[in-house]
Amino acid sequence: MSEELTGNVLVAQSGGPTAVINASLAGVVTEALNHGCIEEIYGGLNGIQGILNEELIDLAEESQQAIRGLRYTPASALGSCRYKITNPEDYERVLQVFQAHNIRYFFYIGGNDSQDTANKISKLAKEKGYALRVIGIPKTVDNDLPMTDHCPGYGSVIKYIATTVKEIALDNQAMGKHDFVSIVEVMGRNAGWITAGASLAKRRNEVDDPPHLILMPEVRFNPEAFVARVQEVLRKSPYCMVVVGEGLTDQDGNYLATGSGTDSFGHSTLGGVGEYLTEIVEQNLSNVRARSLKLGYAQRAAAHCSSQADNDEAYMAGVSAVKAAVEDGVTDKMVTLVRTESDFYGCETGLANLDDVANAEKPFPVQWINEDGVSINFQFFKYANPLIQGEVQVPYENGTPKYMSFTGNRVAKELPNFQG
Amino acid sequence: MSEELTGNVLVAQSGGPTAVINASLAGVVTEALNHGCIEEIYGGLNGIQGILNEELIDLAEESQQAIRGLRYTPASALGSCRYKITNPEDYERVLQVFQAHNIRYFFYIGGNDSQDTANKISKLAKEKGYALRVIGIPKTVDNDLPMTDHCPGYGSVIKYIATTVKEIALDNQAMGKHDFVSIVEVMGRNAGWITAGASLAKRRNEVDDPPHLILMPEVRFNPEAFVARVQEVLRKSPYCMVVVGEGLTDQDGNYLATGSGTDSFGHSTLGGVGEYLTEIVEQNLSNVRARSLKLGYAQRAAAHCSSQADNDEAYMAGVSAVKAAVEDGVTDKMVTLVRTESDFYGCETGLANLDDVANAEKPFPVQWINEDGVSINFQFFKYANPLIQGEVQVPYENGTPKYMSFTGNRVAKELPNFQG
């Protein structure tokens, strides 16, 4: 037991939502209620952006039902943001908000950028001599945070994708169409973690099982080789199923899916590589038809098809963050998931320095991609399959899932408005 | 009890698969086993195409497990086809196959084209004096068969879409992005039945709930009016959620989603209207970002999120077809679903003449579309909401659904090869 620090908790969520980021929030709130030194439990709305604006809600006032509902409600119940603090003075503002509300524990659930934000807040508090314990809680469907075996959110997205791919494959097979190419575009800008997850739709060791071709962002795209692979599959199977990550690049490393889609800042938008591949197929192979679909945000929000293992670990990460901060006086760390060494899969939590996590990315191990460049080997299966076990039972009301939302009683503001 | 007709059953599936077409097959097989006058139960592979080729399997040889598995396995376990008989002589061939295998009961599970095929077979048998009872069993996600209140397959596709839309809306809302347009493209070429189903994601009577704009193929698209609607939504909500049917047309009735996608026969392929709308938004509204996703075949194969009510009715349609043919001597009919008149939803089966069903289409009632042209009224809710009730419990194995497939023992061929 470390020195007791009495005060309030602030928890916030950041970055793209997942099916289980709210489970981590449930873990934080539930565990915080166990500790007498914690007086109030506040939620920051829309991540660091809301905190700068002093937009806090009182989580202790929320119903038990709402907290239970967090366990299966996708997206971020507190709201999220993609805001990155660029002006160093804004960190001072964050500390002012913390001081005004006697925040002594800050839990930030997010990905790479969010861990960086947590790190900077933690460092500034230390510098200013403000007693604060900061713990990051990992979250990202992209599974690209370093120092942790895997990230909460990842297991659910690949469970949904493997399920969907399995169902589409049955559909393709049933249609008995020959020379048909079915393309599924999934998320994943820089790393193929999500794309590789589609391989879990295959039965173990069955190389001829769909999906037949898995196009990873790690393997630069060669149209001729791709067309040849498609032909090869179509010689053995009436249809060829392709799963492609949105971040697929050409031989020079340029995203293939630039197309006409540029965002309002002139950046090329991702998404559309599936359509691009249908064109490649139809232009190069006469009599072969191709169709693509694009799961988009549906994949990271699909709580109705999420993984119980993932959900349990997300919750555990939230609980462990509070325990580490309150019981062990830990600060400046991110909770990690640690795979236990055993014949069977097990997972416990650990801690990593925020310095070692912030802004770093964990690449997909290239040795898990087979030499053919279009399939994933058994090492990945061993790694990923435990993460999709078990089905979260979402309650339904009137035919669709019944998800929760907070009442959201605002905490009175103490400071002048933020002039960001 | 009609005159007993002793002989064999042939059942086949046709057209695009659904999440519950196999439940109808389960109904046929299970009920057929109850009748002593039925000697063998054969399944025709790949619809009428397989029947022409005398590709039959023995369904009585399949395990109980396989037949149970039909209840929750999507796509067509017997395989399907989109083949339409054009040469009248081919119908003679069908009858030859029936005679060779003493088929006296033919059950054809399918949509408009399939009912037409069933009709022609039935008429020819009558003409030739071959004792045959033919019953069509309705199936289509498009819900466009006439004479039946609704079609097995429809409830499941709209349950999946409403669920997915609800989840994506939570994601959009969580991101707290302002001026964001989220576009979901769904199936539906000529009628907006599937598109309208997305409105079930709204809470009752909450017009400001997502999805905010529902673009039905019934309402010709006006880009200026659309952009104005988007702006109107974005004044009240940080994001605007749009659901669009793939068959949306311009003012002249031309499909908007022709793009570069032409199939190998030079036909324009549908799909891509979502991408088209993102361009319209981003080109006309500076600072507004748009993203689209396209559910494609995932939507009609999503047994993991299918409707128990739909599944039960699909099964019941299969059972009723056999009962009508065997017990009542009915032929030349399609089973219909009949909504019972009562304060509560109820559904029983009826029968319609194949003549009245074949090749006809049931349009979406335009009076169910509100005057604004972008929302659906309460009459549709009353119609569709009972169809999505209850959740089919799909068994999982190792993290993904465990679907069945037939062993598929072939029935020995009796005829020379088909020279089609």
Interface residues (C-beta under 8 A of the other chain):
Chain A: Q13 G16 P17 N46 Q49 T73 P74 A75 S76 A77 G79 S80 C81 R82 K159 A162 T163 T164 K166 E167 I168 L170 D171 N172 Q173 A174 M175 G176 K177 S182 V184 L200 A201 S260 G261 T262 D263 S264 T269 G271 G272 E275 T278 E279 E282 S286 N287 V288 R289 R291 S292 L293 K294 L295 G296 Y297 A298 R300 A301 A302 A303 H304 C305 S307 N385 I388 Q389 G390 E391 Y396 N398 G399 T400 P401 Y403
Chain B: Q13 G16 P17 N46 Q49 T73 P74 A75 S76 A77 G79 S80 C81 R82 K159 A162 T163 T164 K166 E167 I168 L170 D171 N172 Q173 A174 M175 G176 K177 S182 V184 L200 A201 S260 G261 T262 D263 S264 T269 G271 G272 E275 T278 E279 E282 S286 N287 V288 R289 R291 S292 L293 K294 L295 G296 Y297 A298 R300 A301 A302 A303 H304 C305 S307 N385 I388 Q389 G390 E391 Y396 N398 G399 T400 P401 Y403
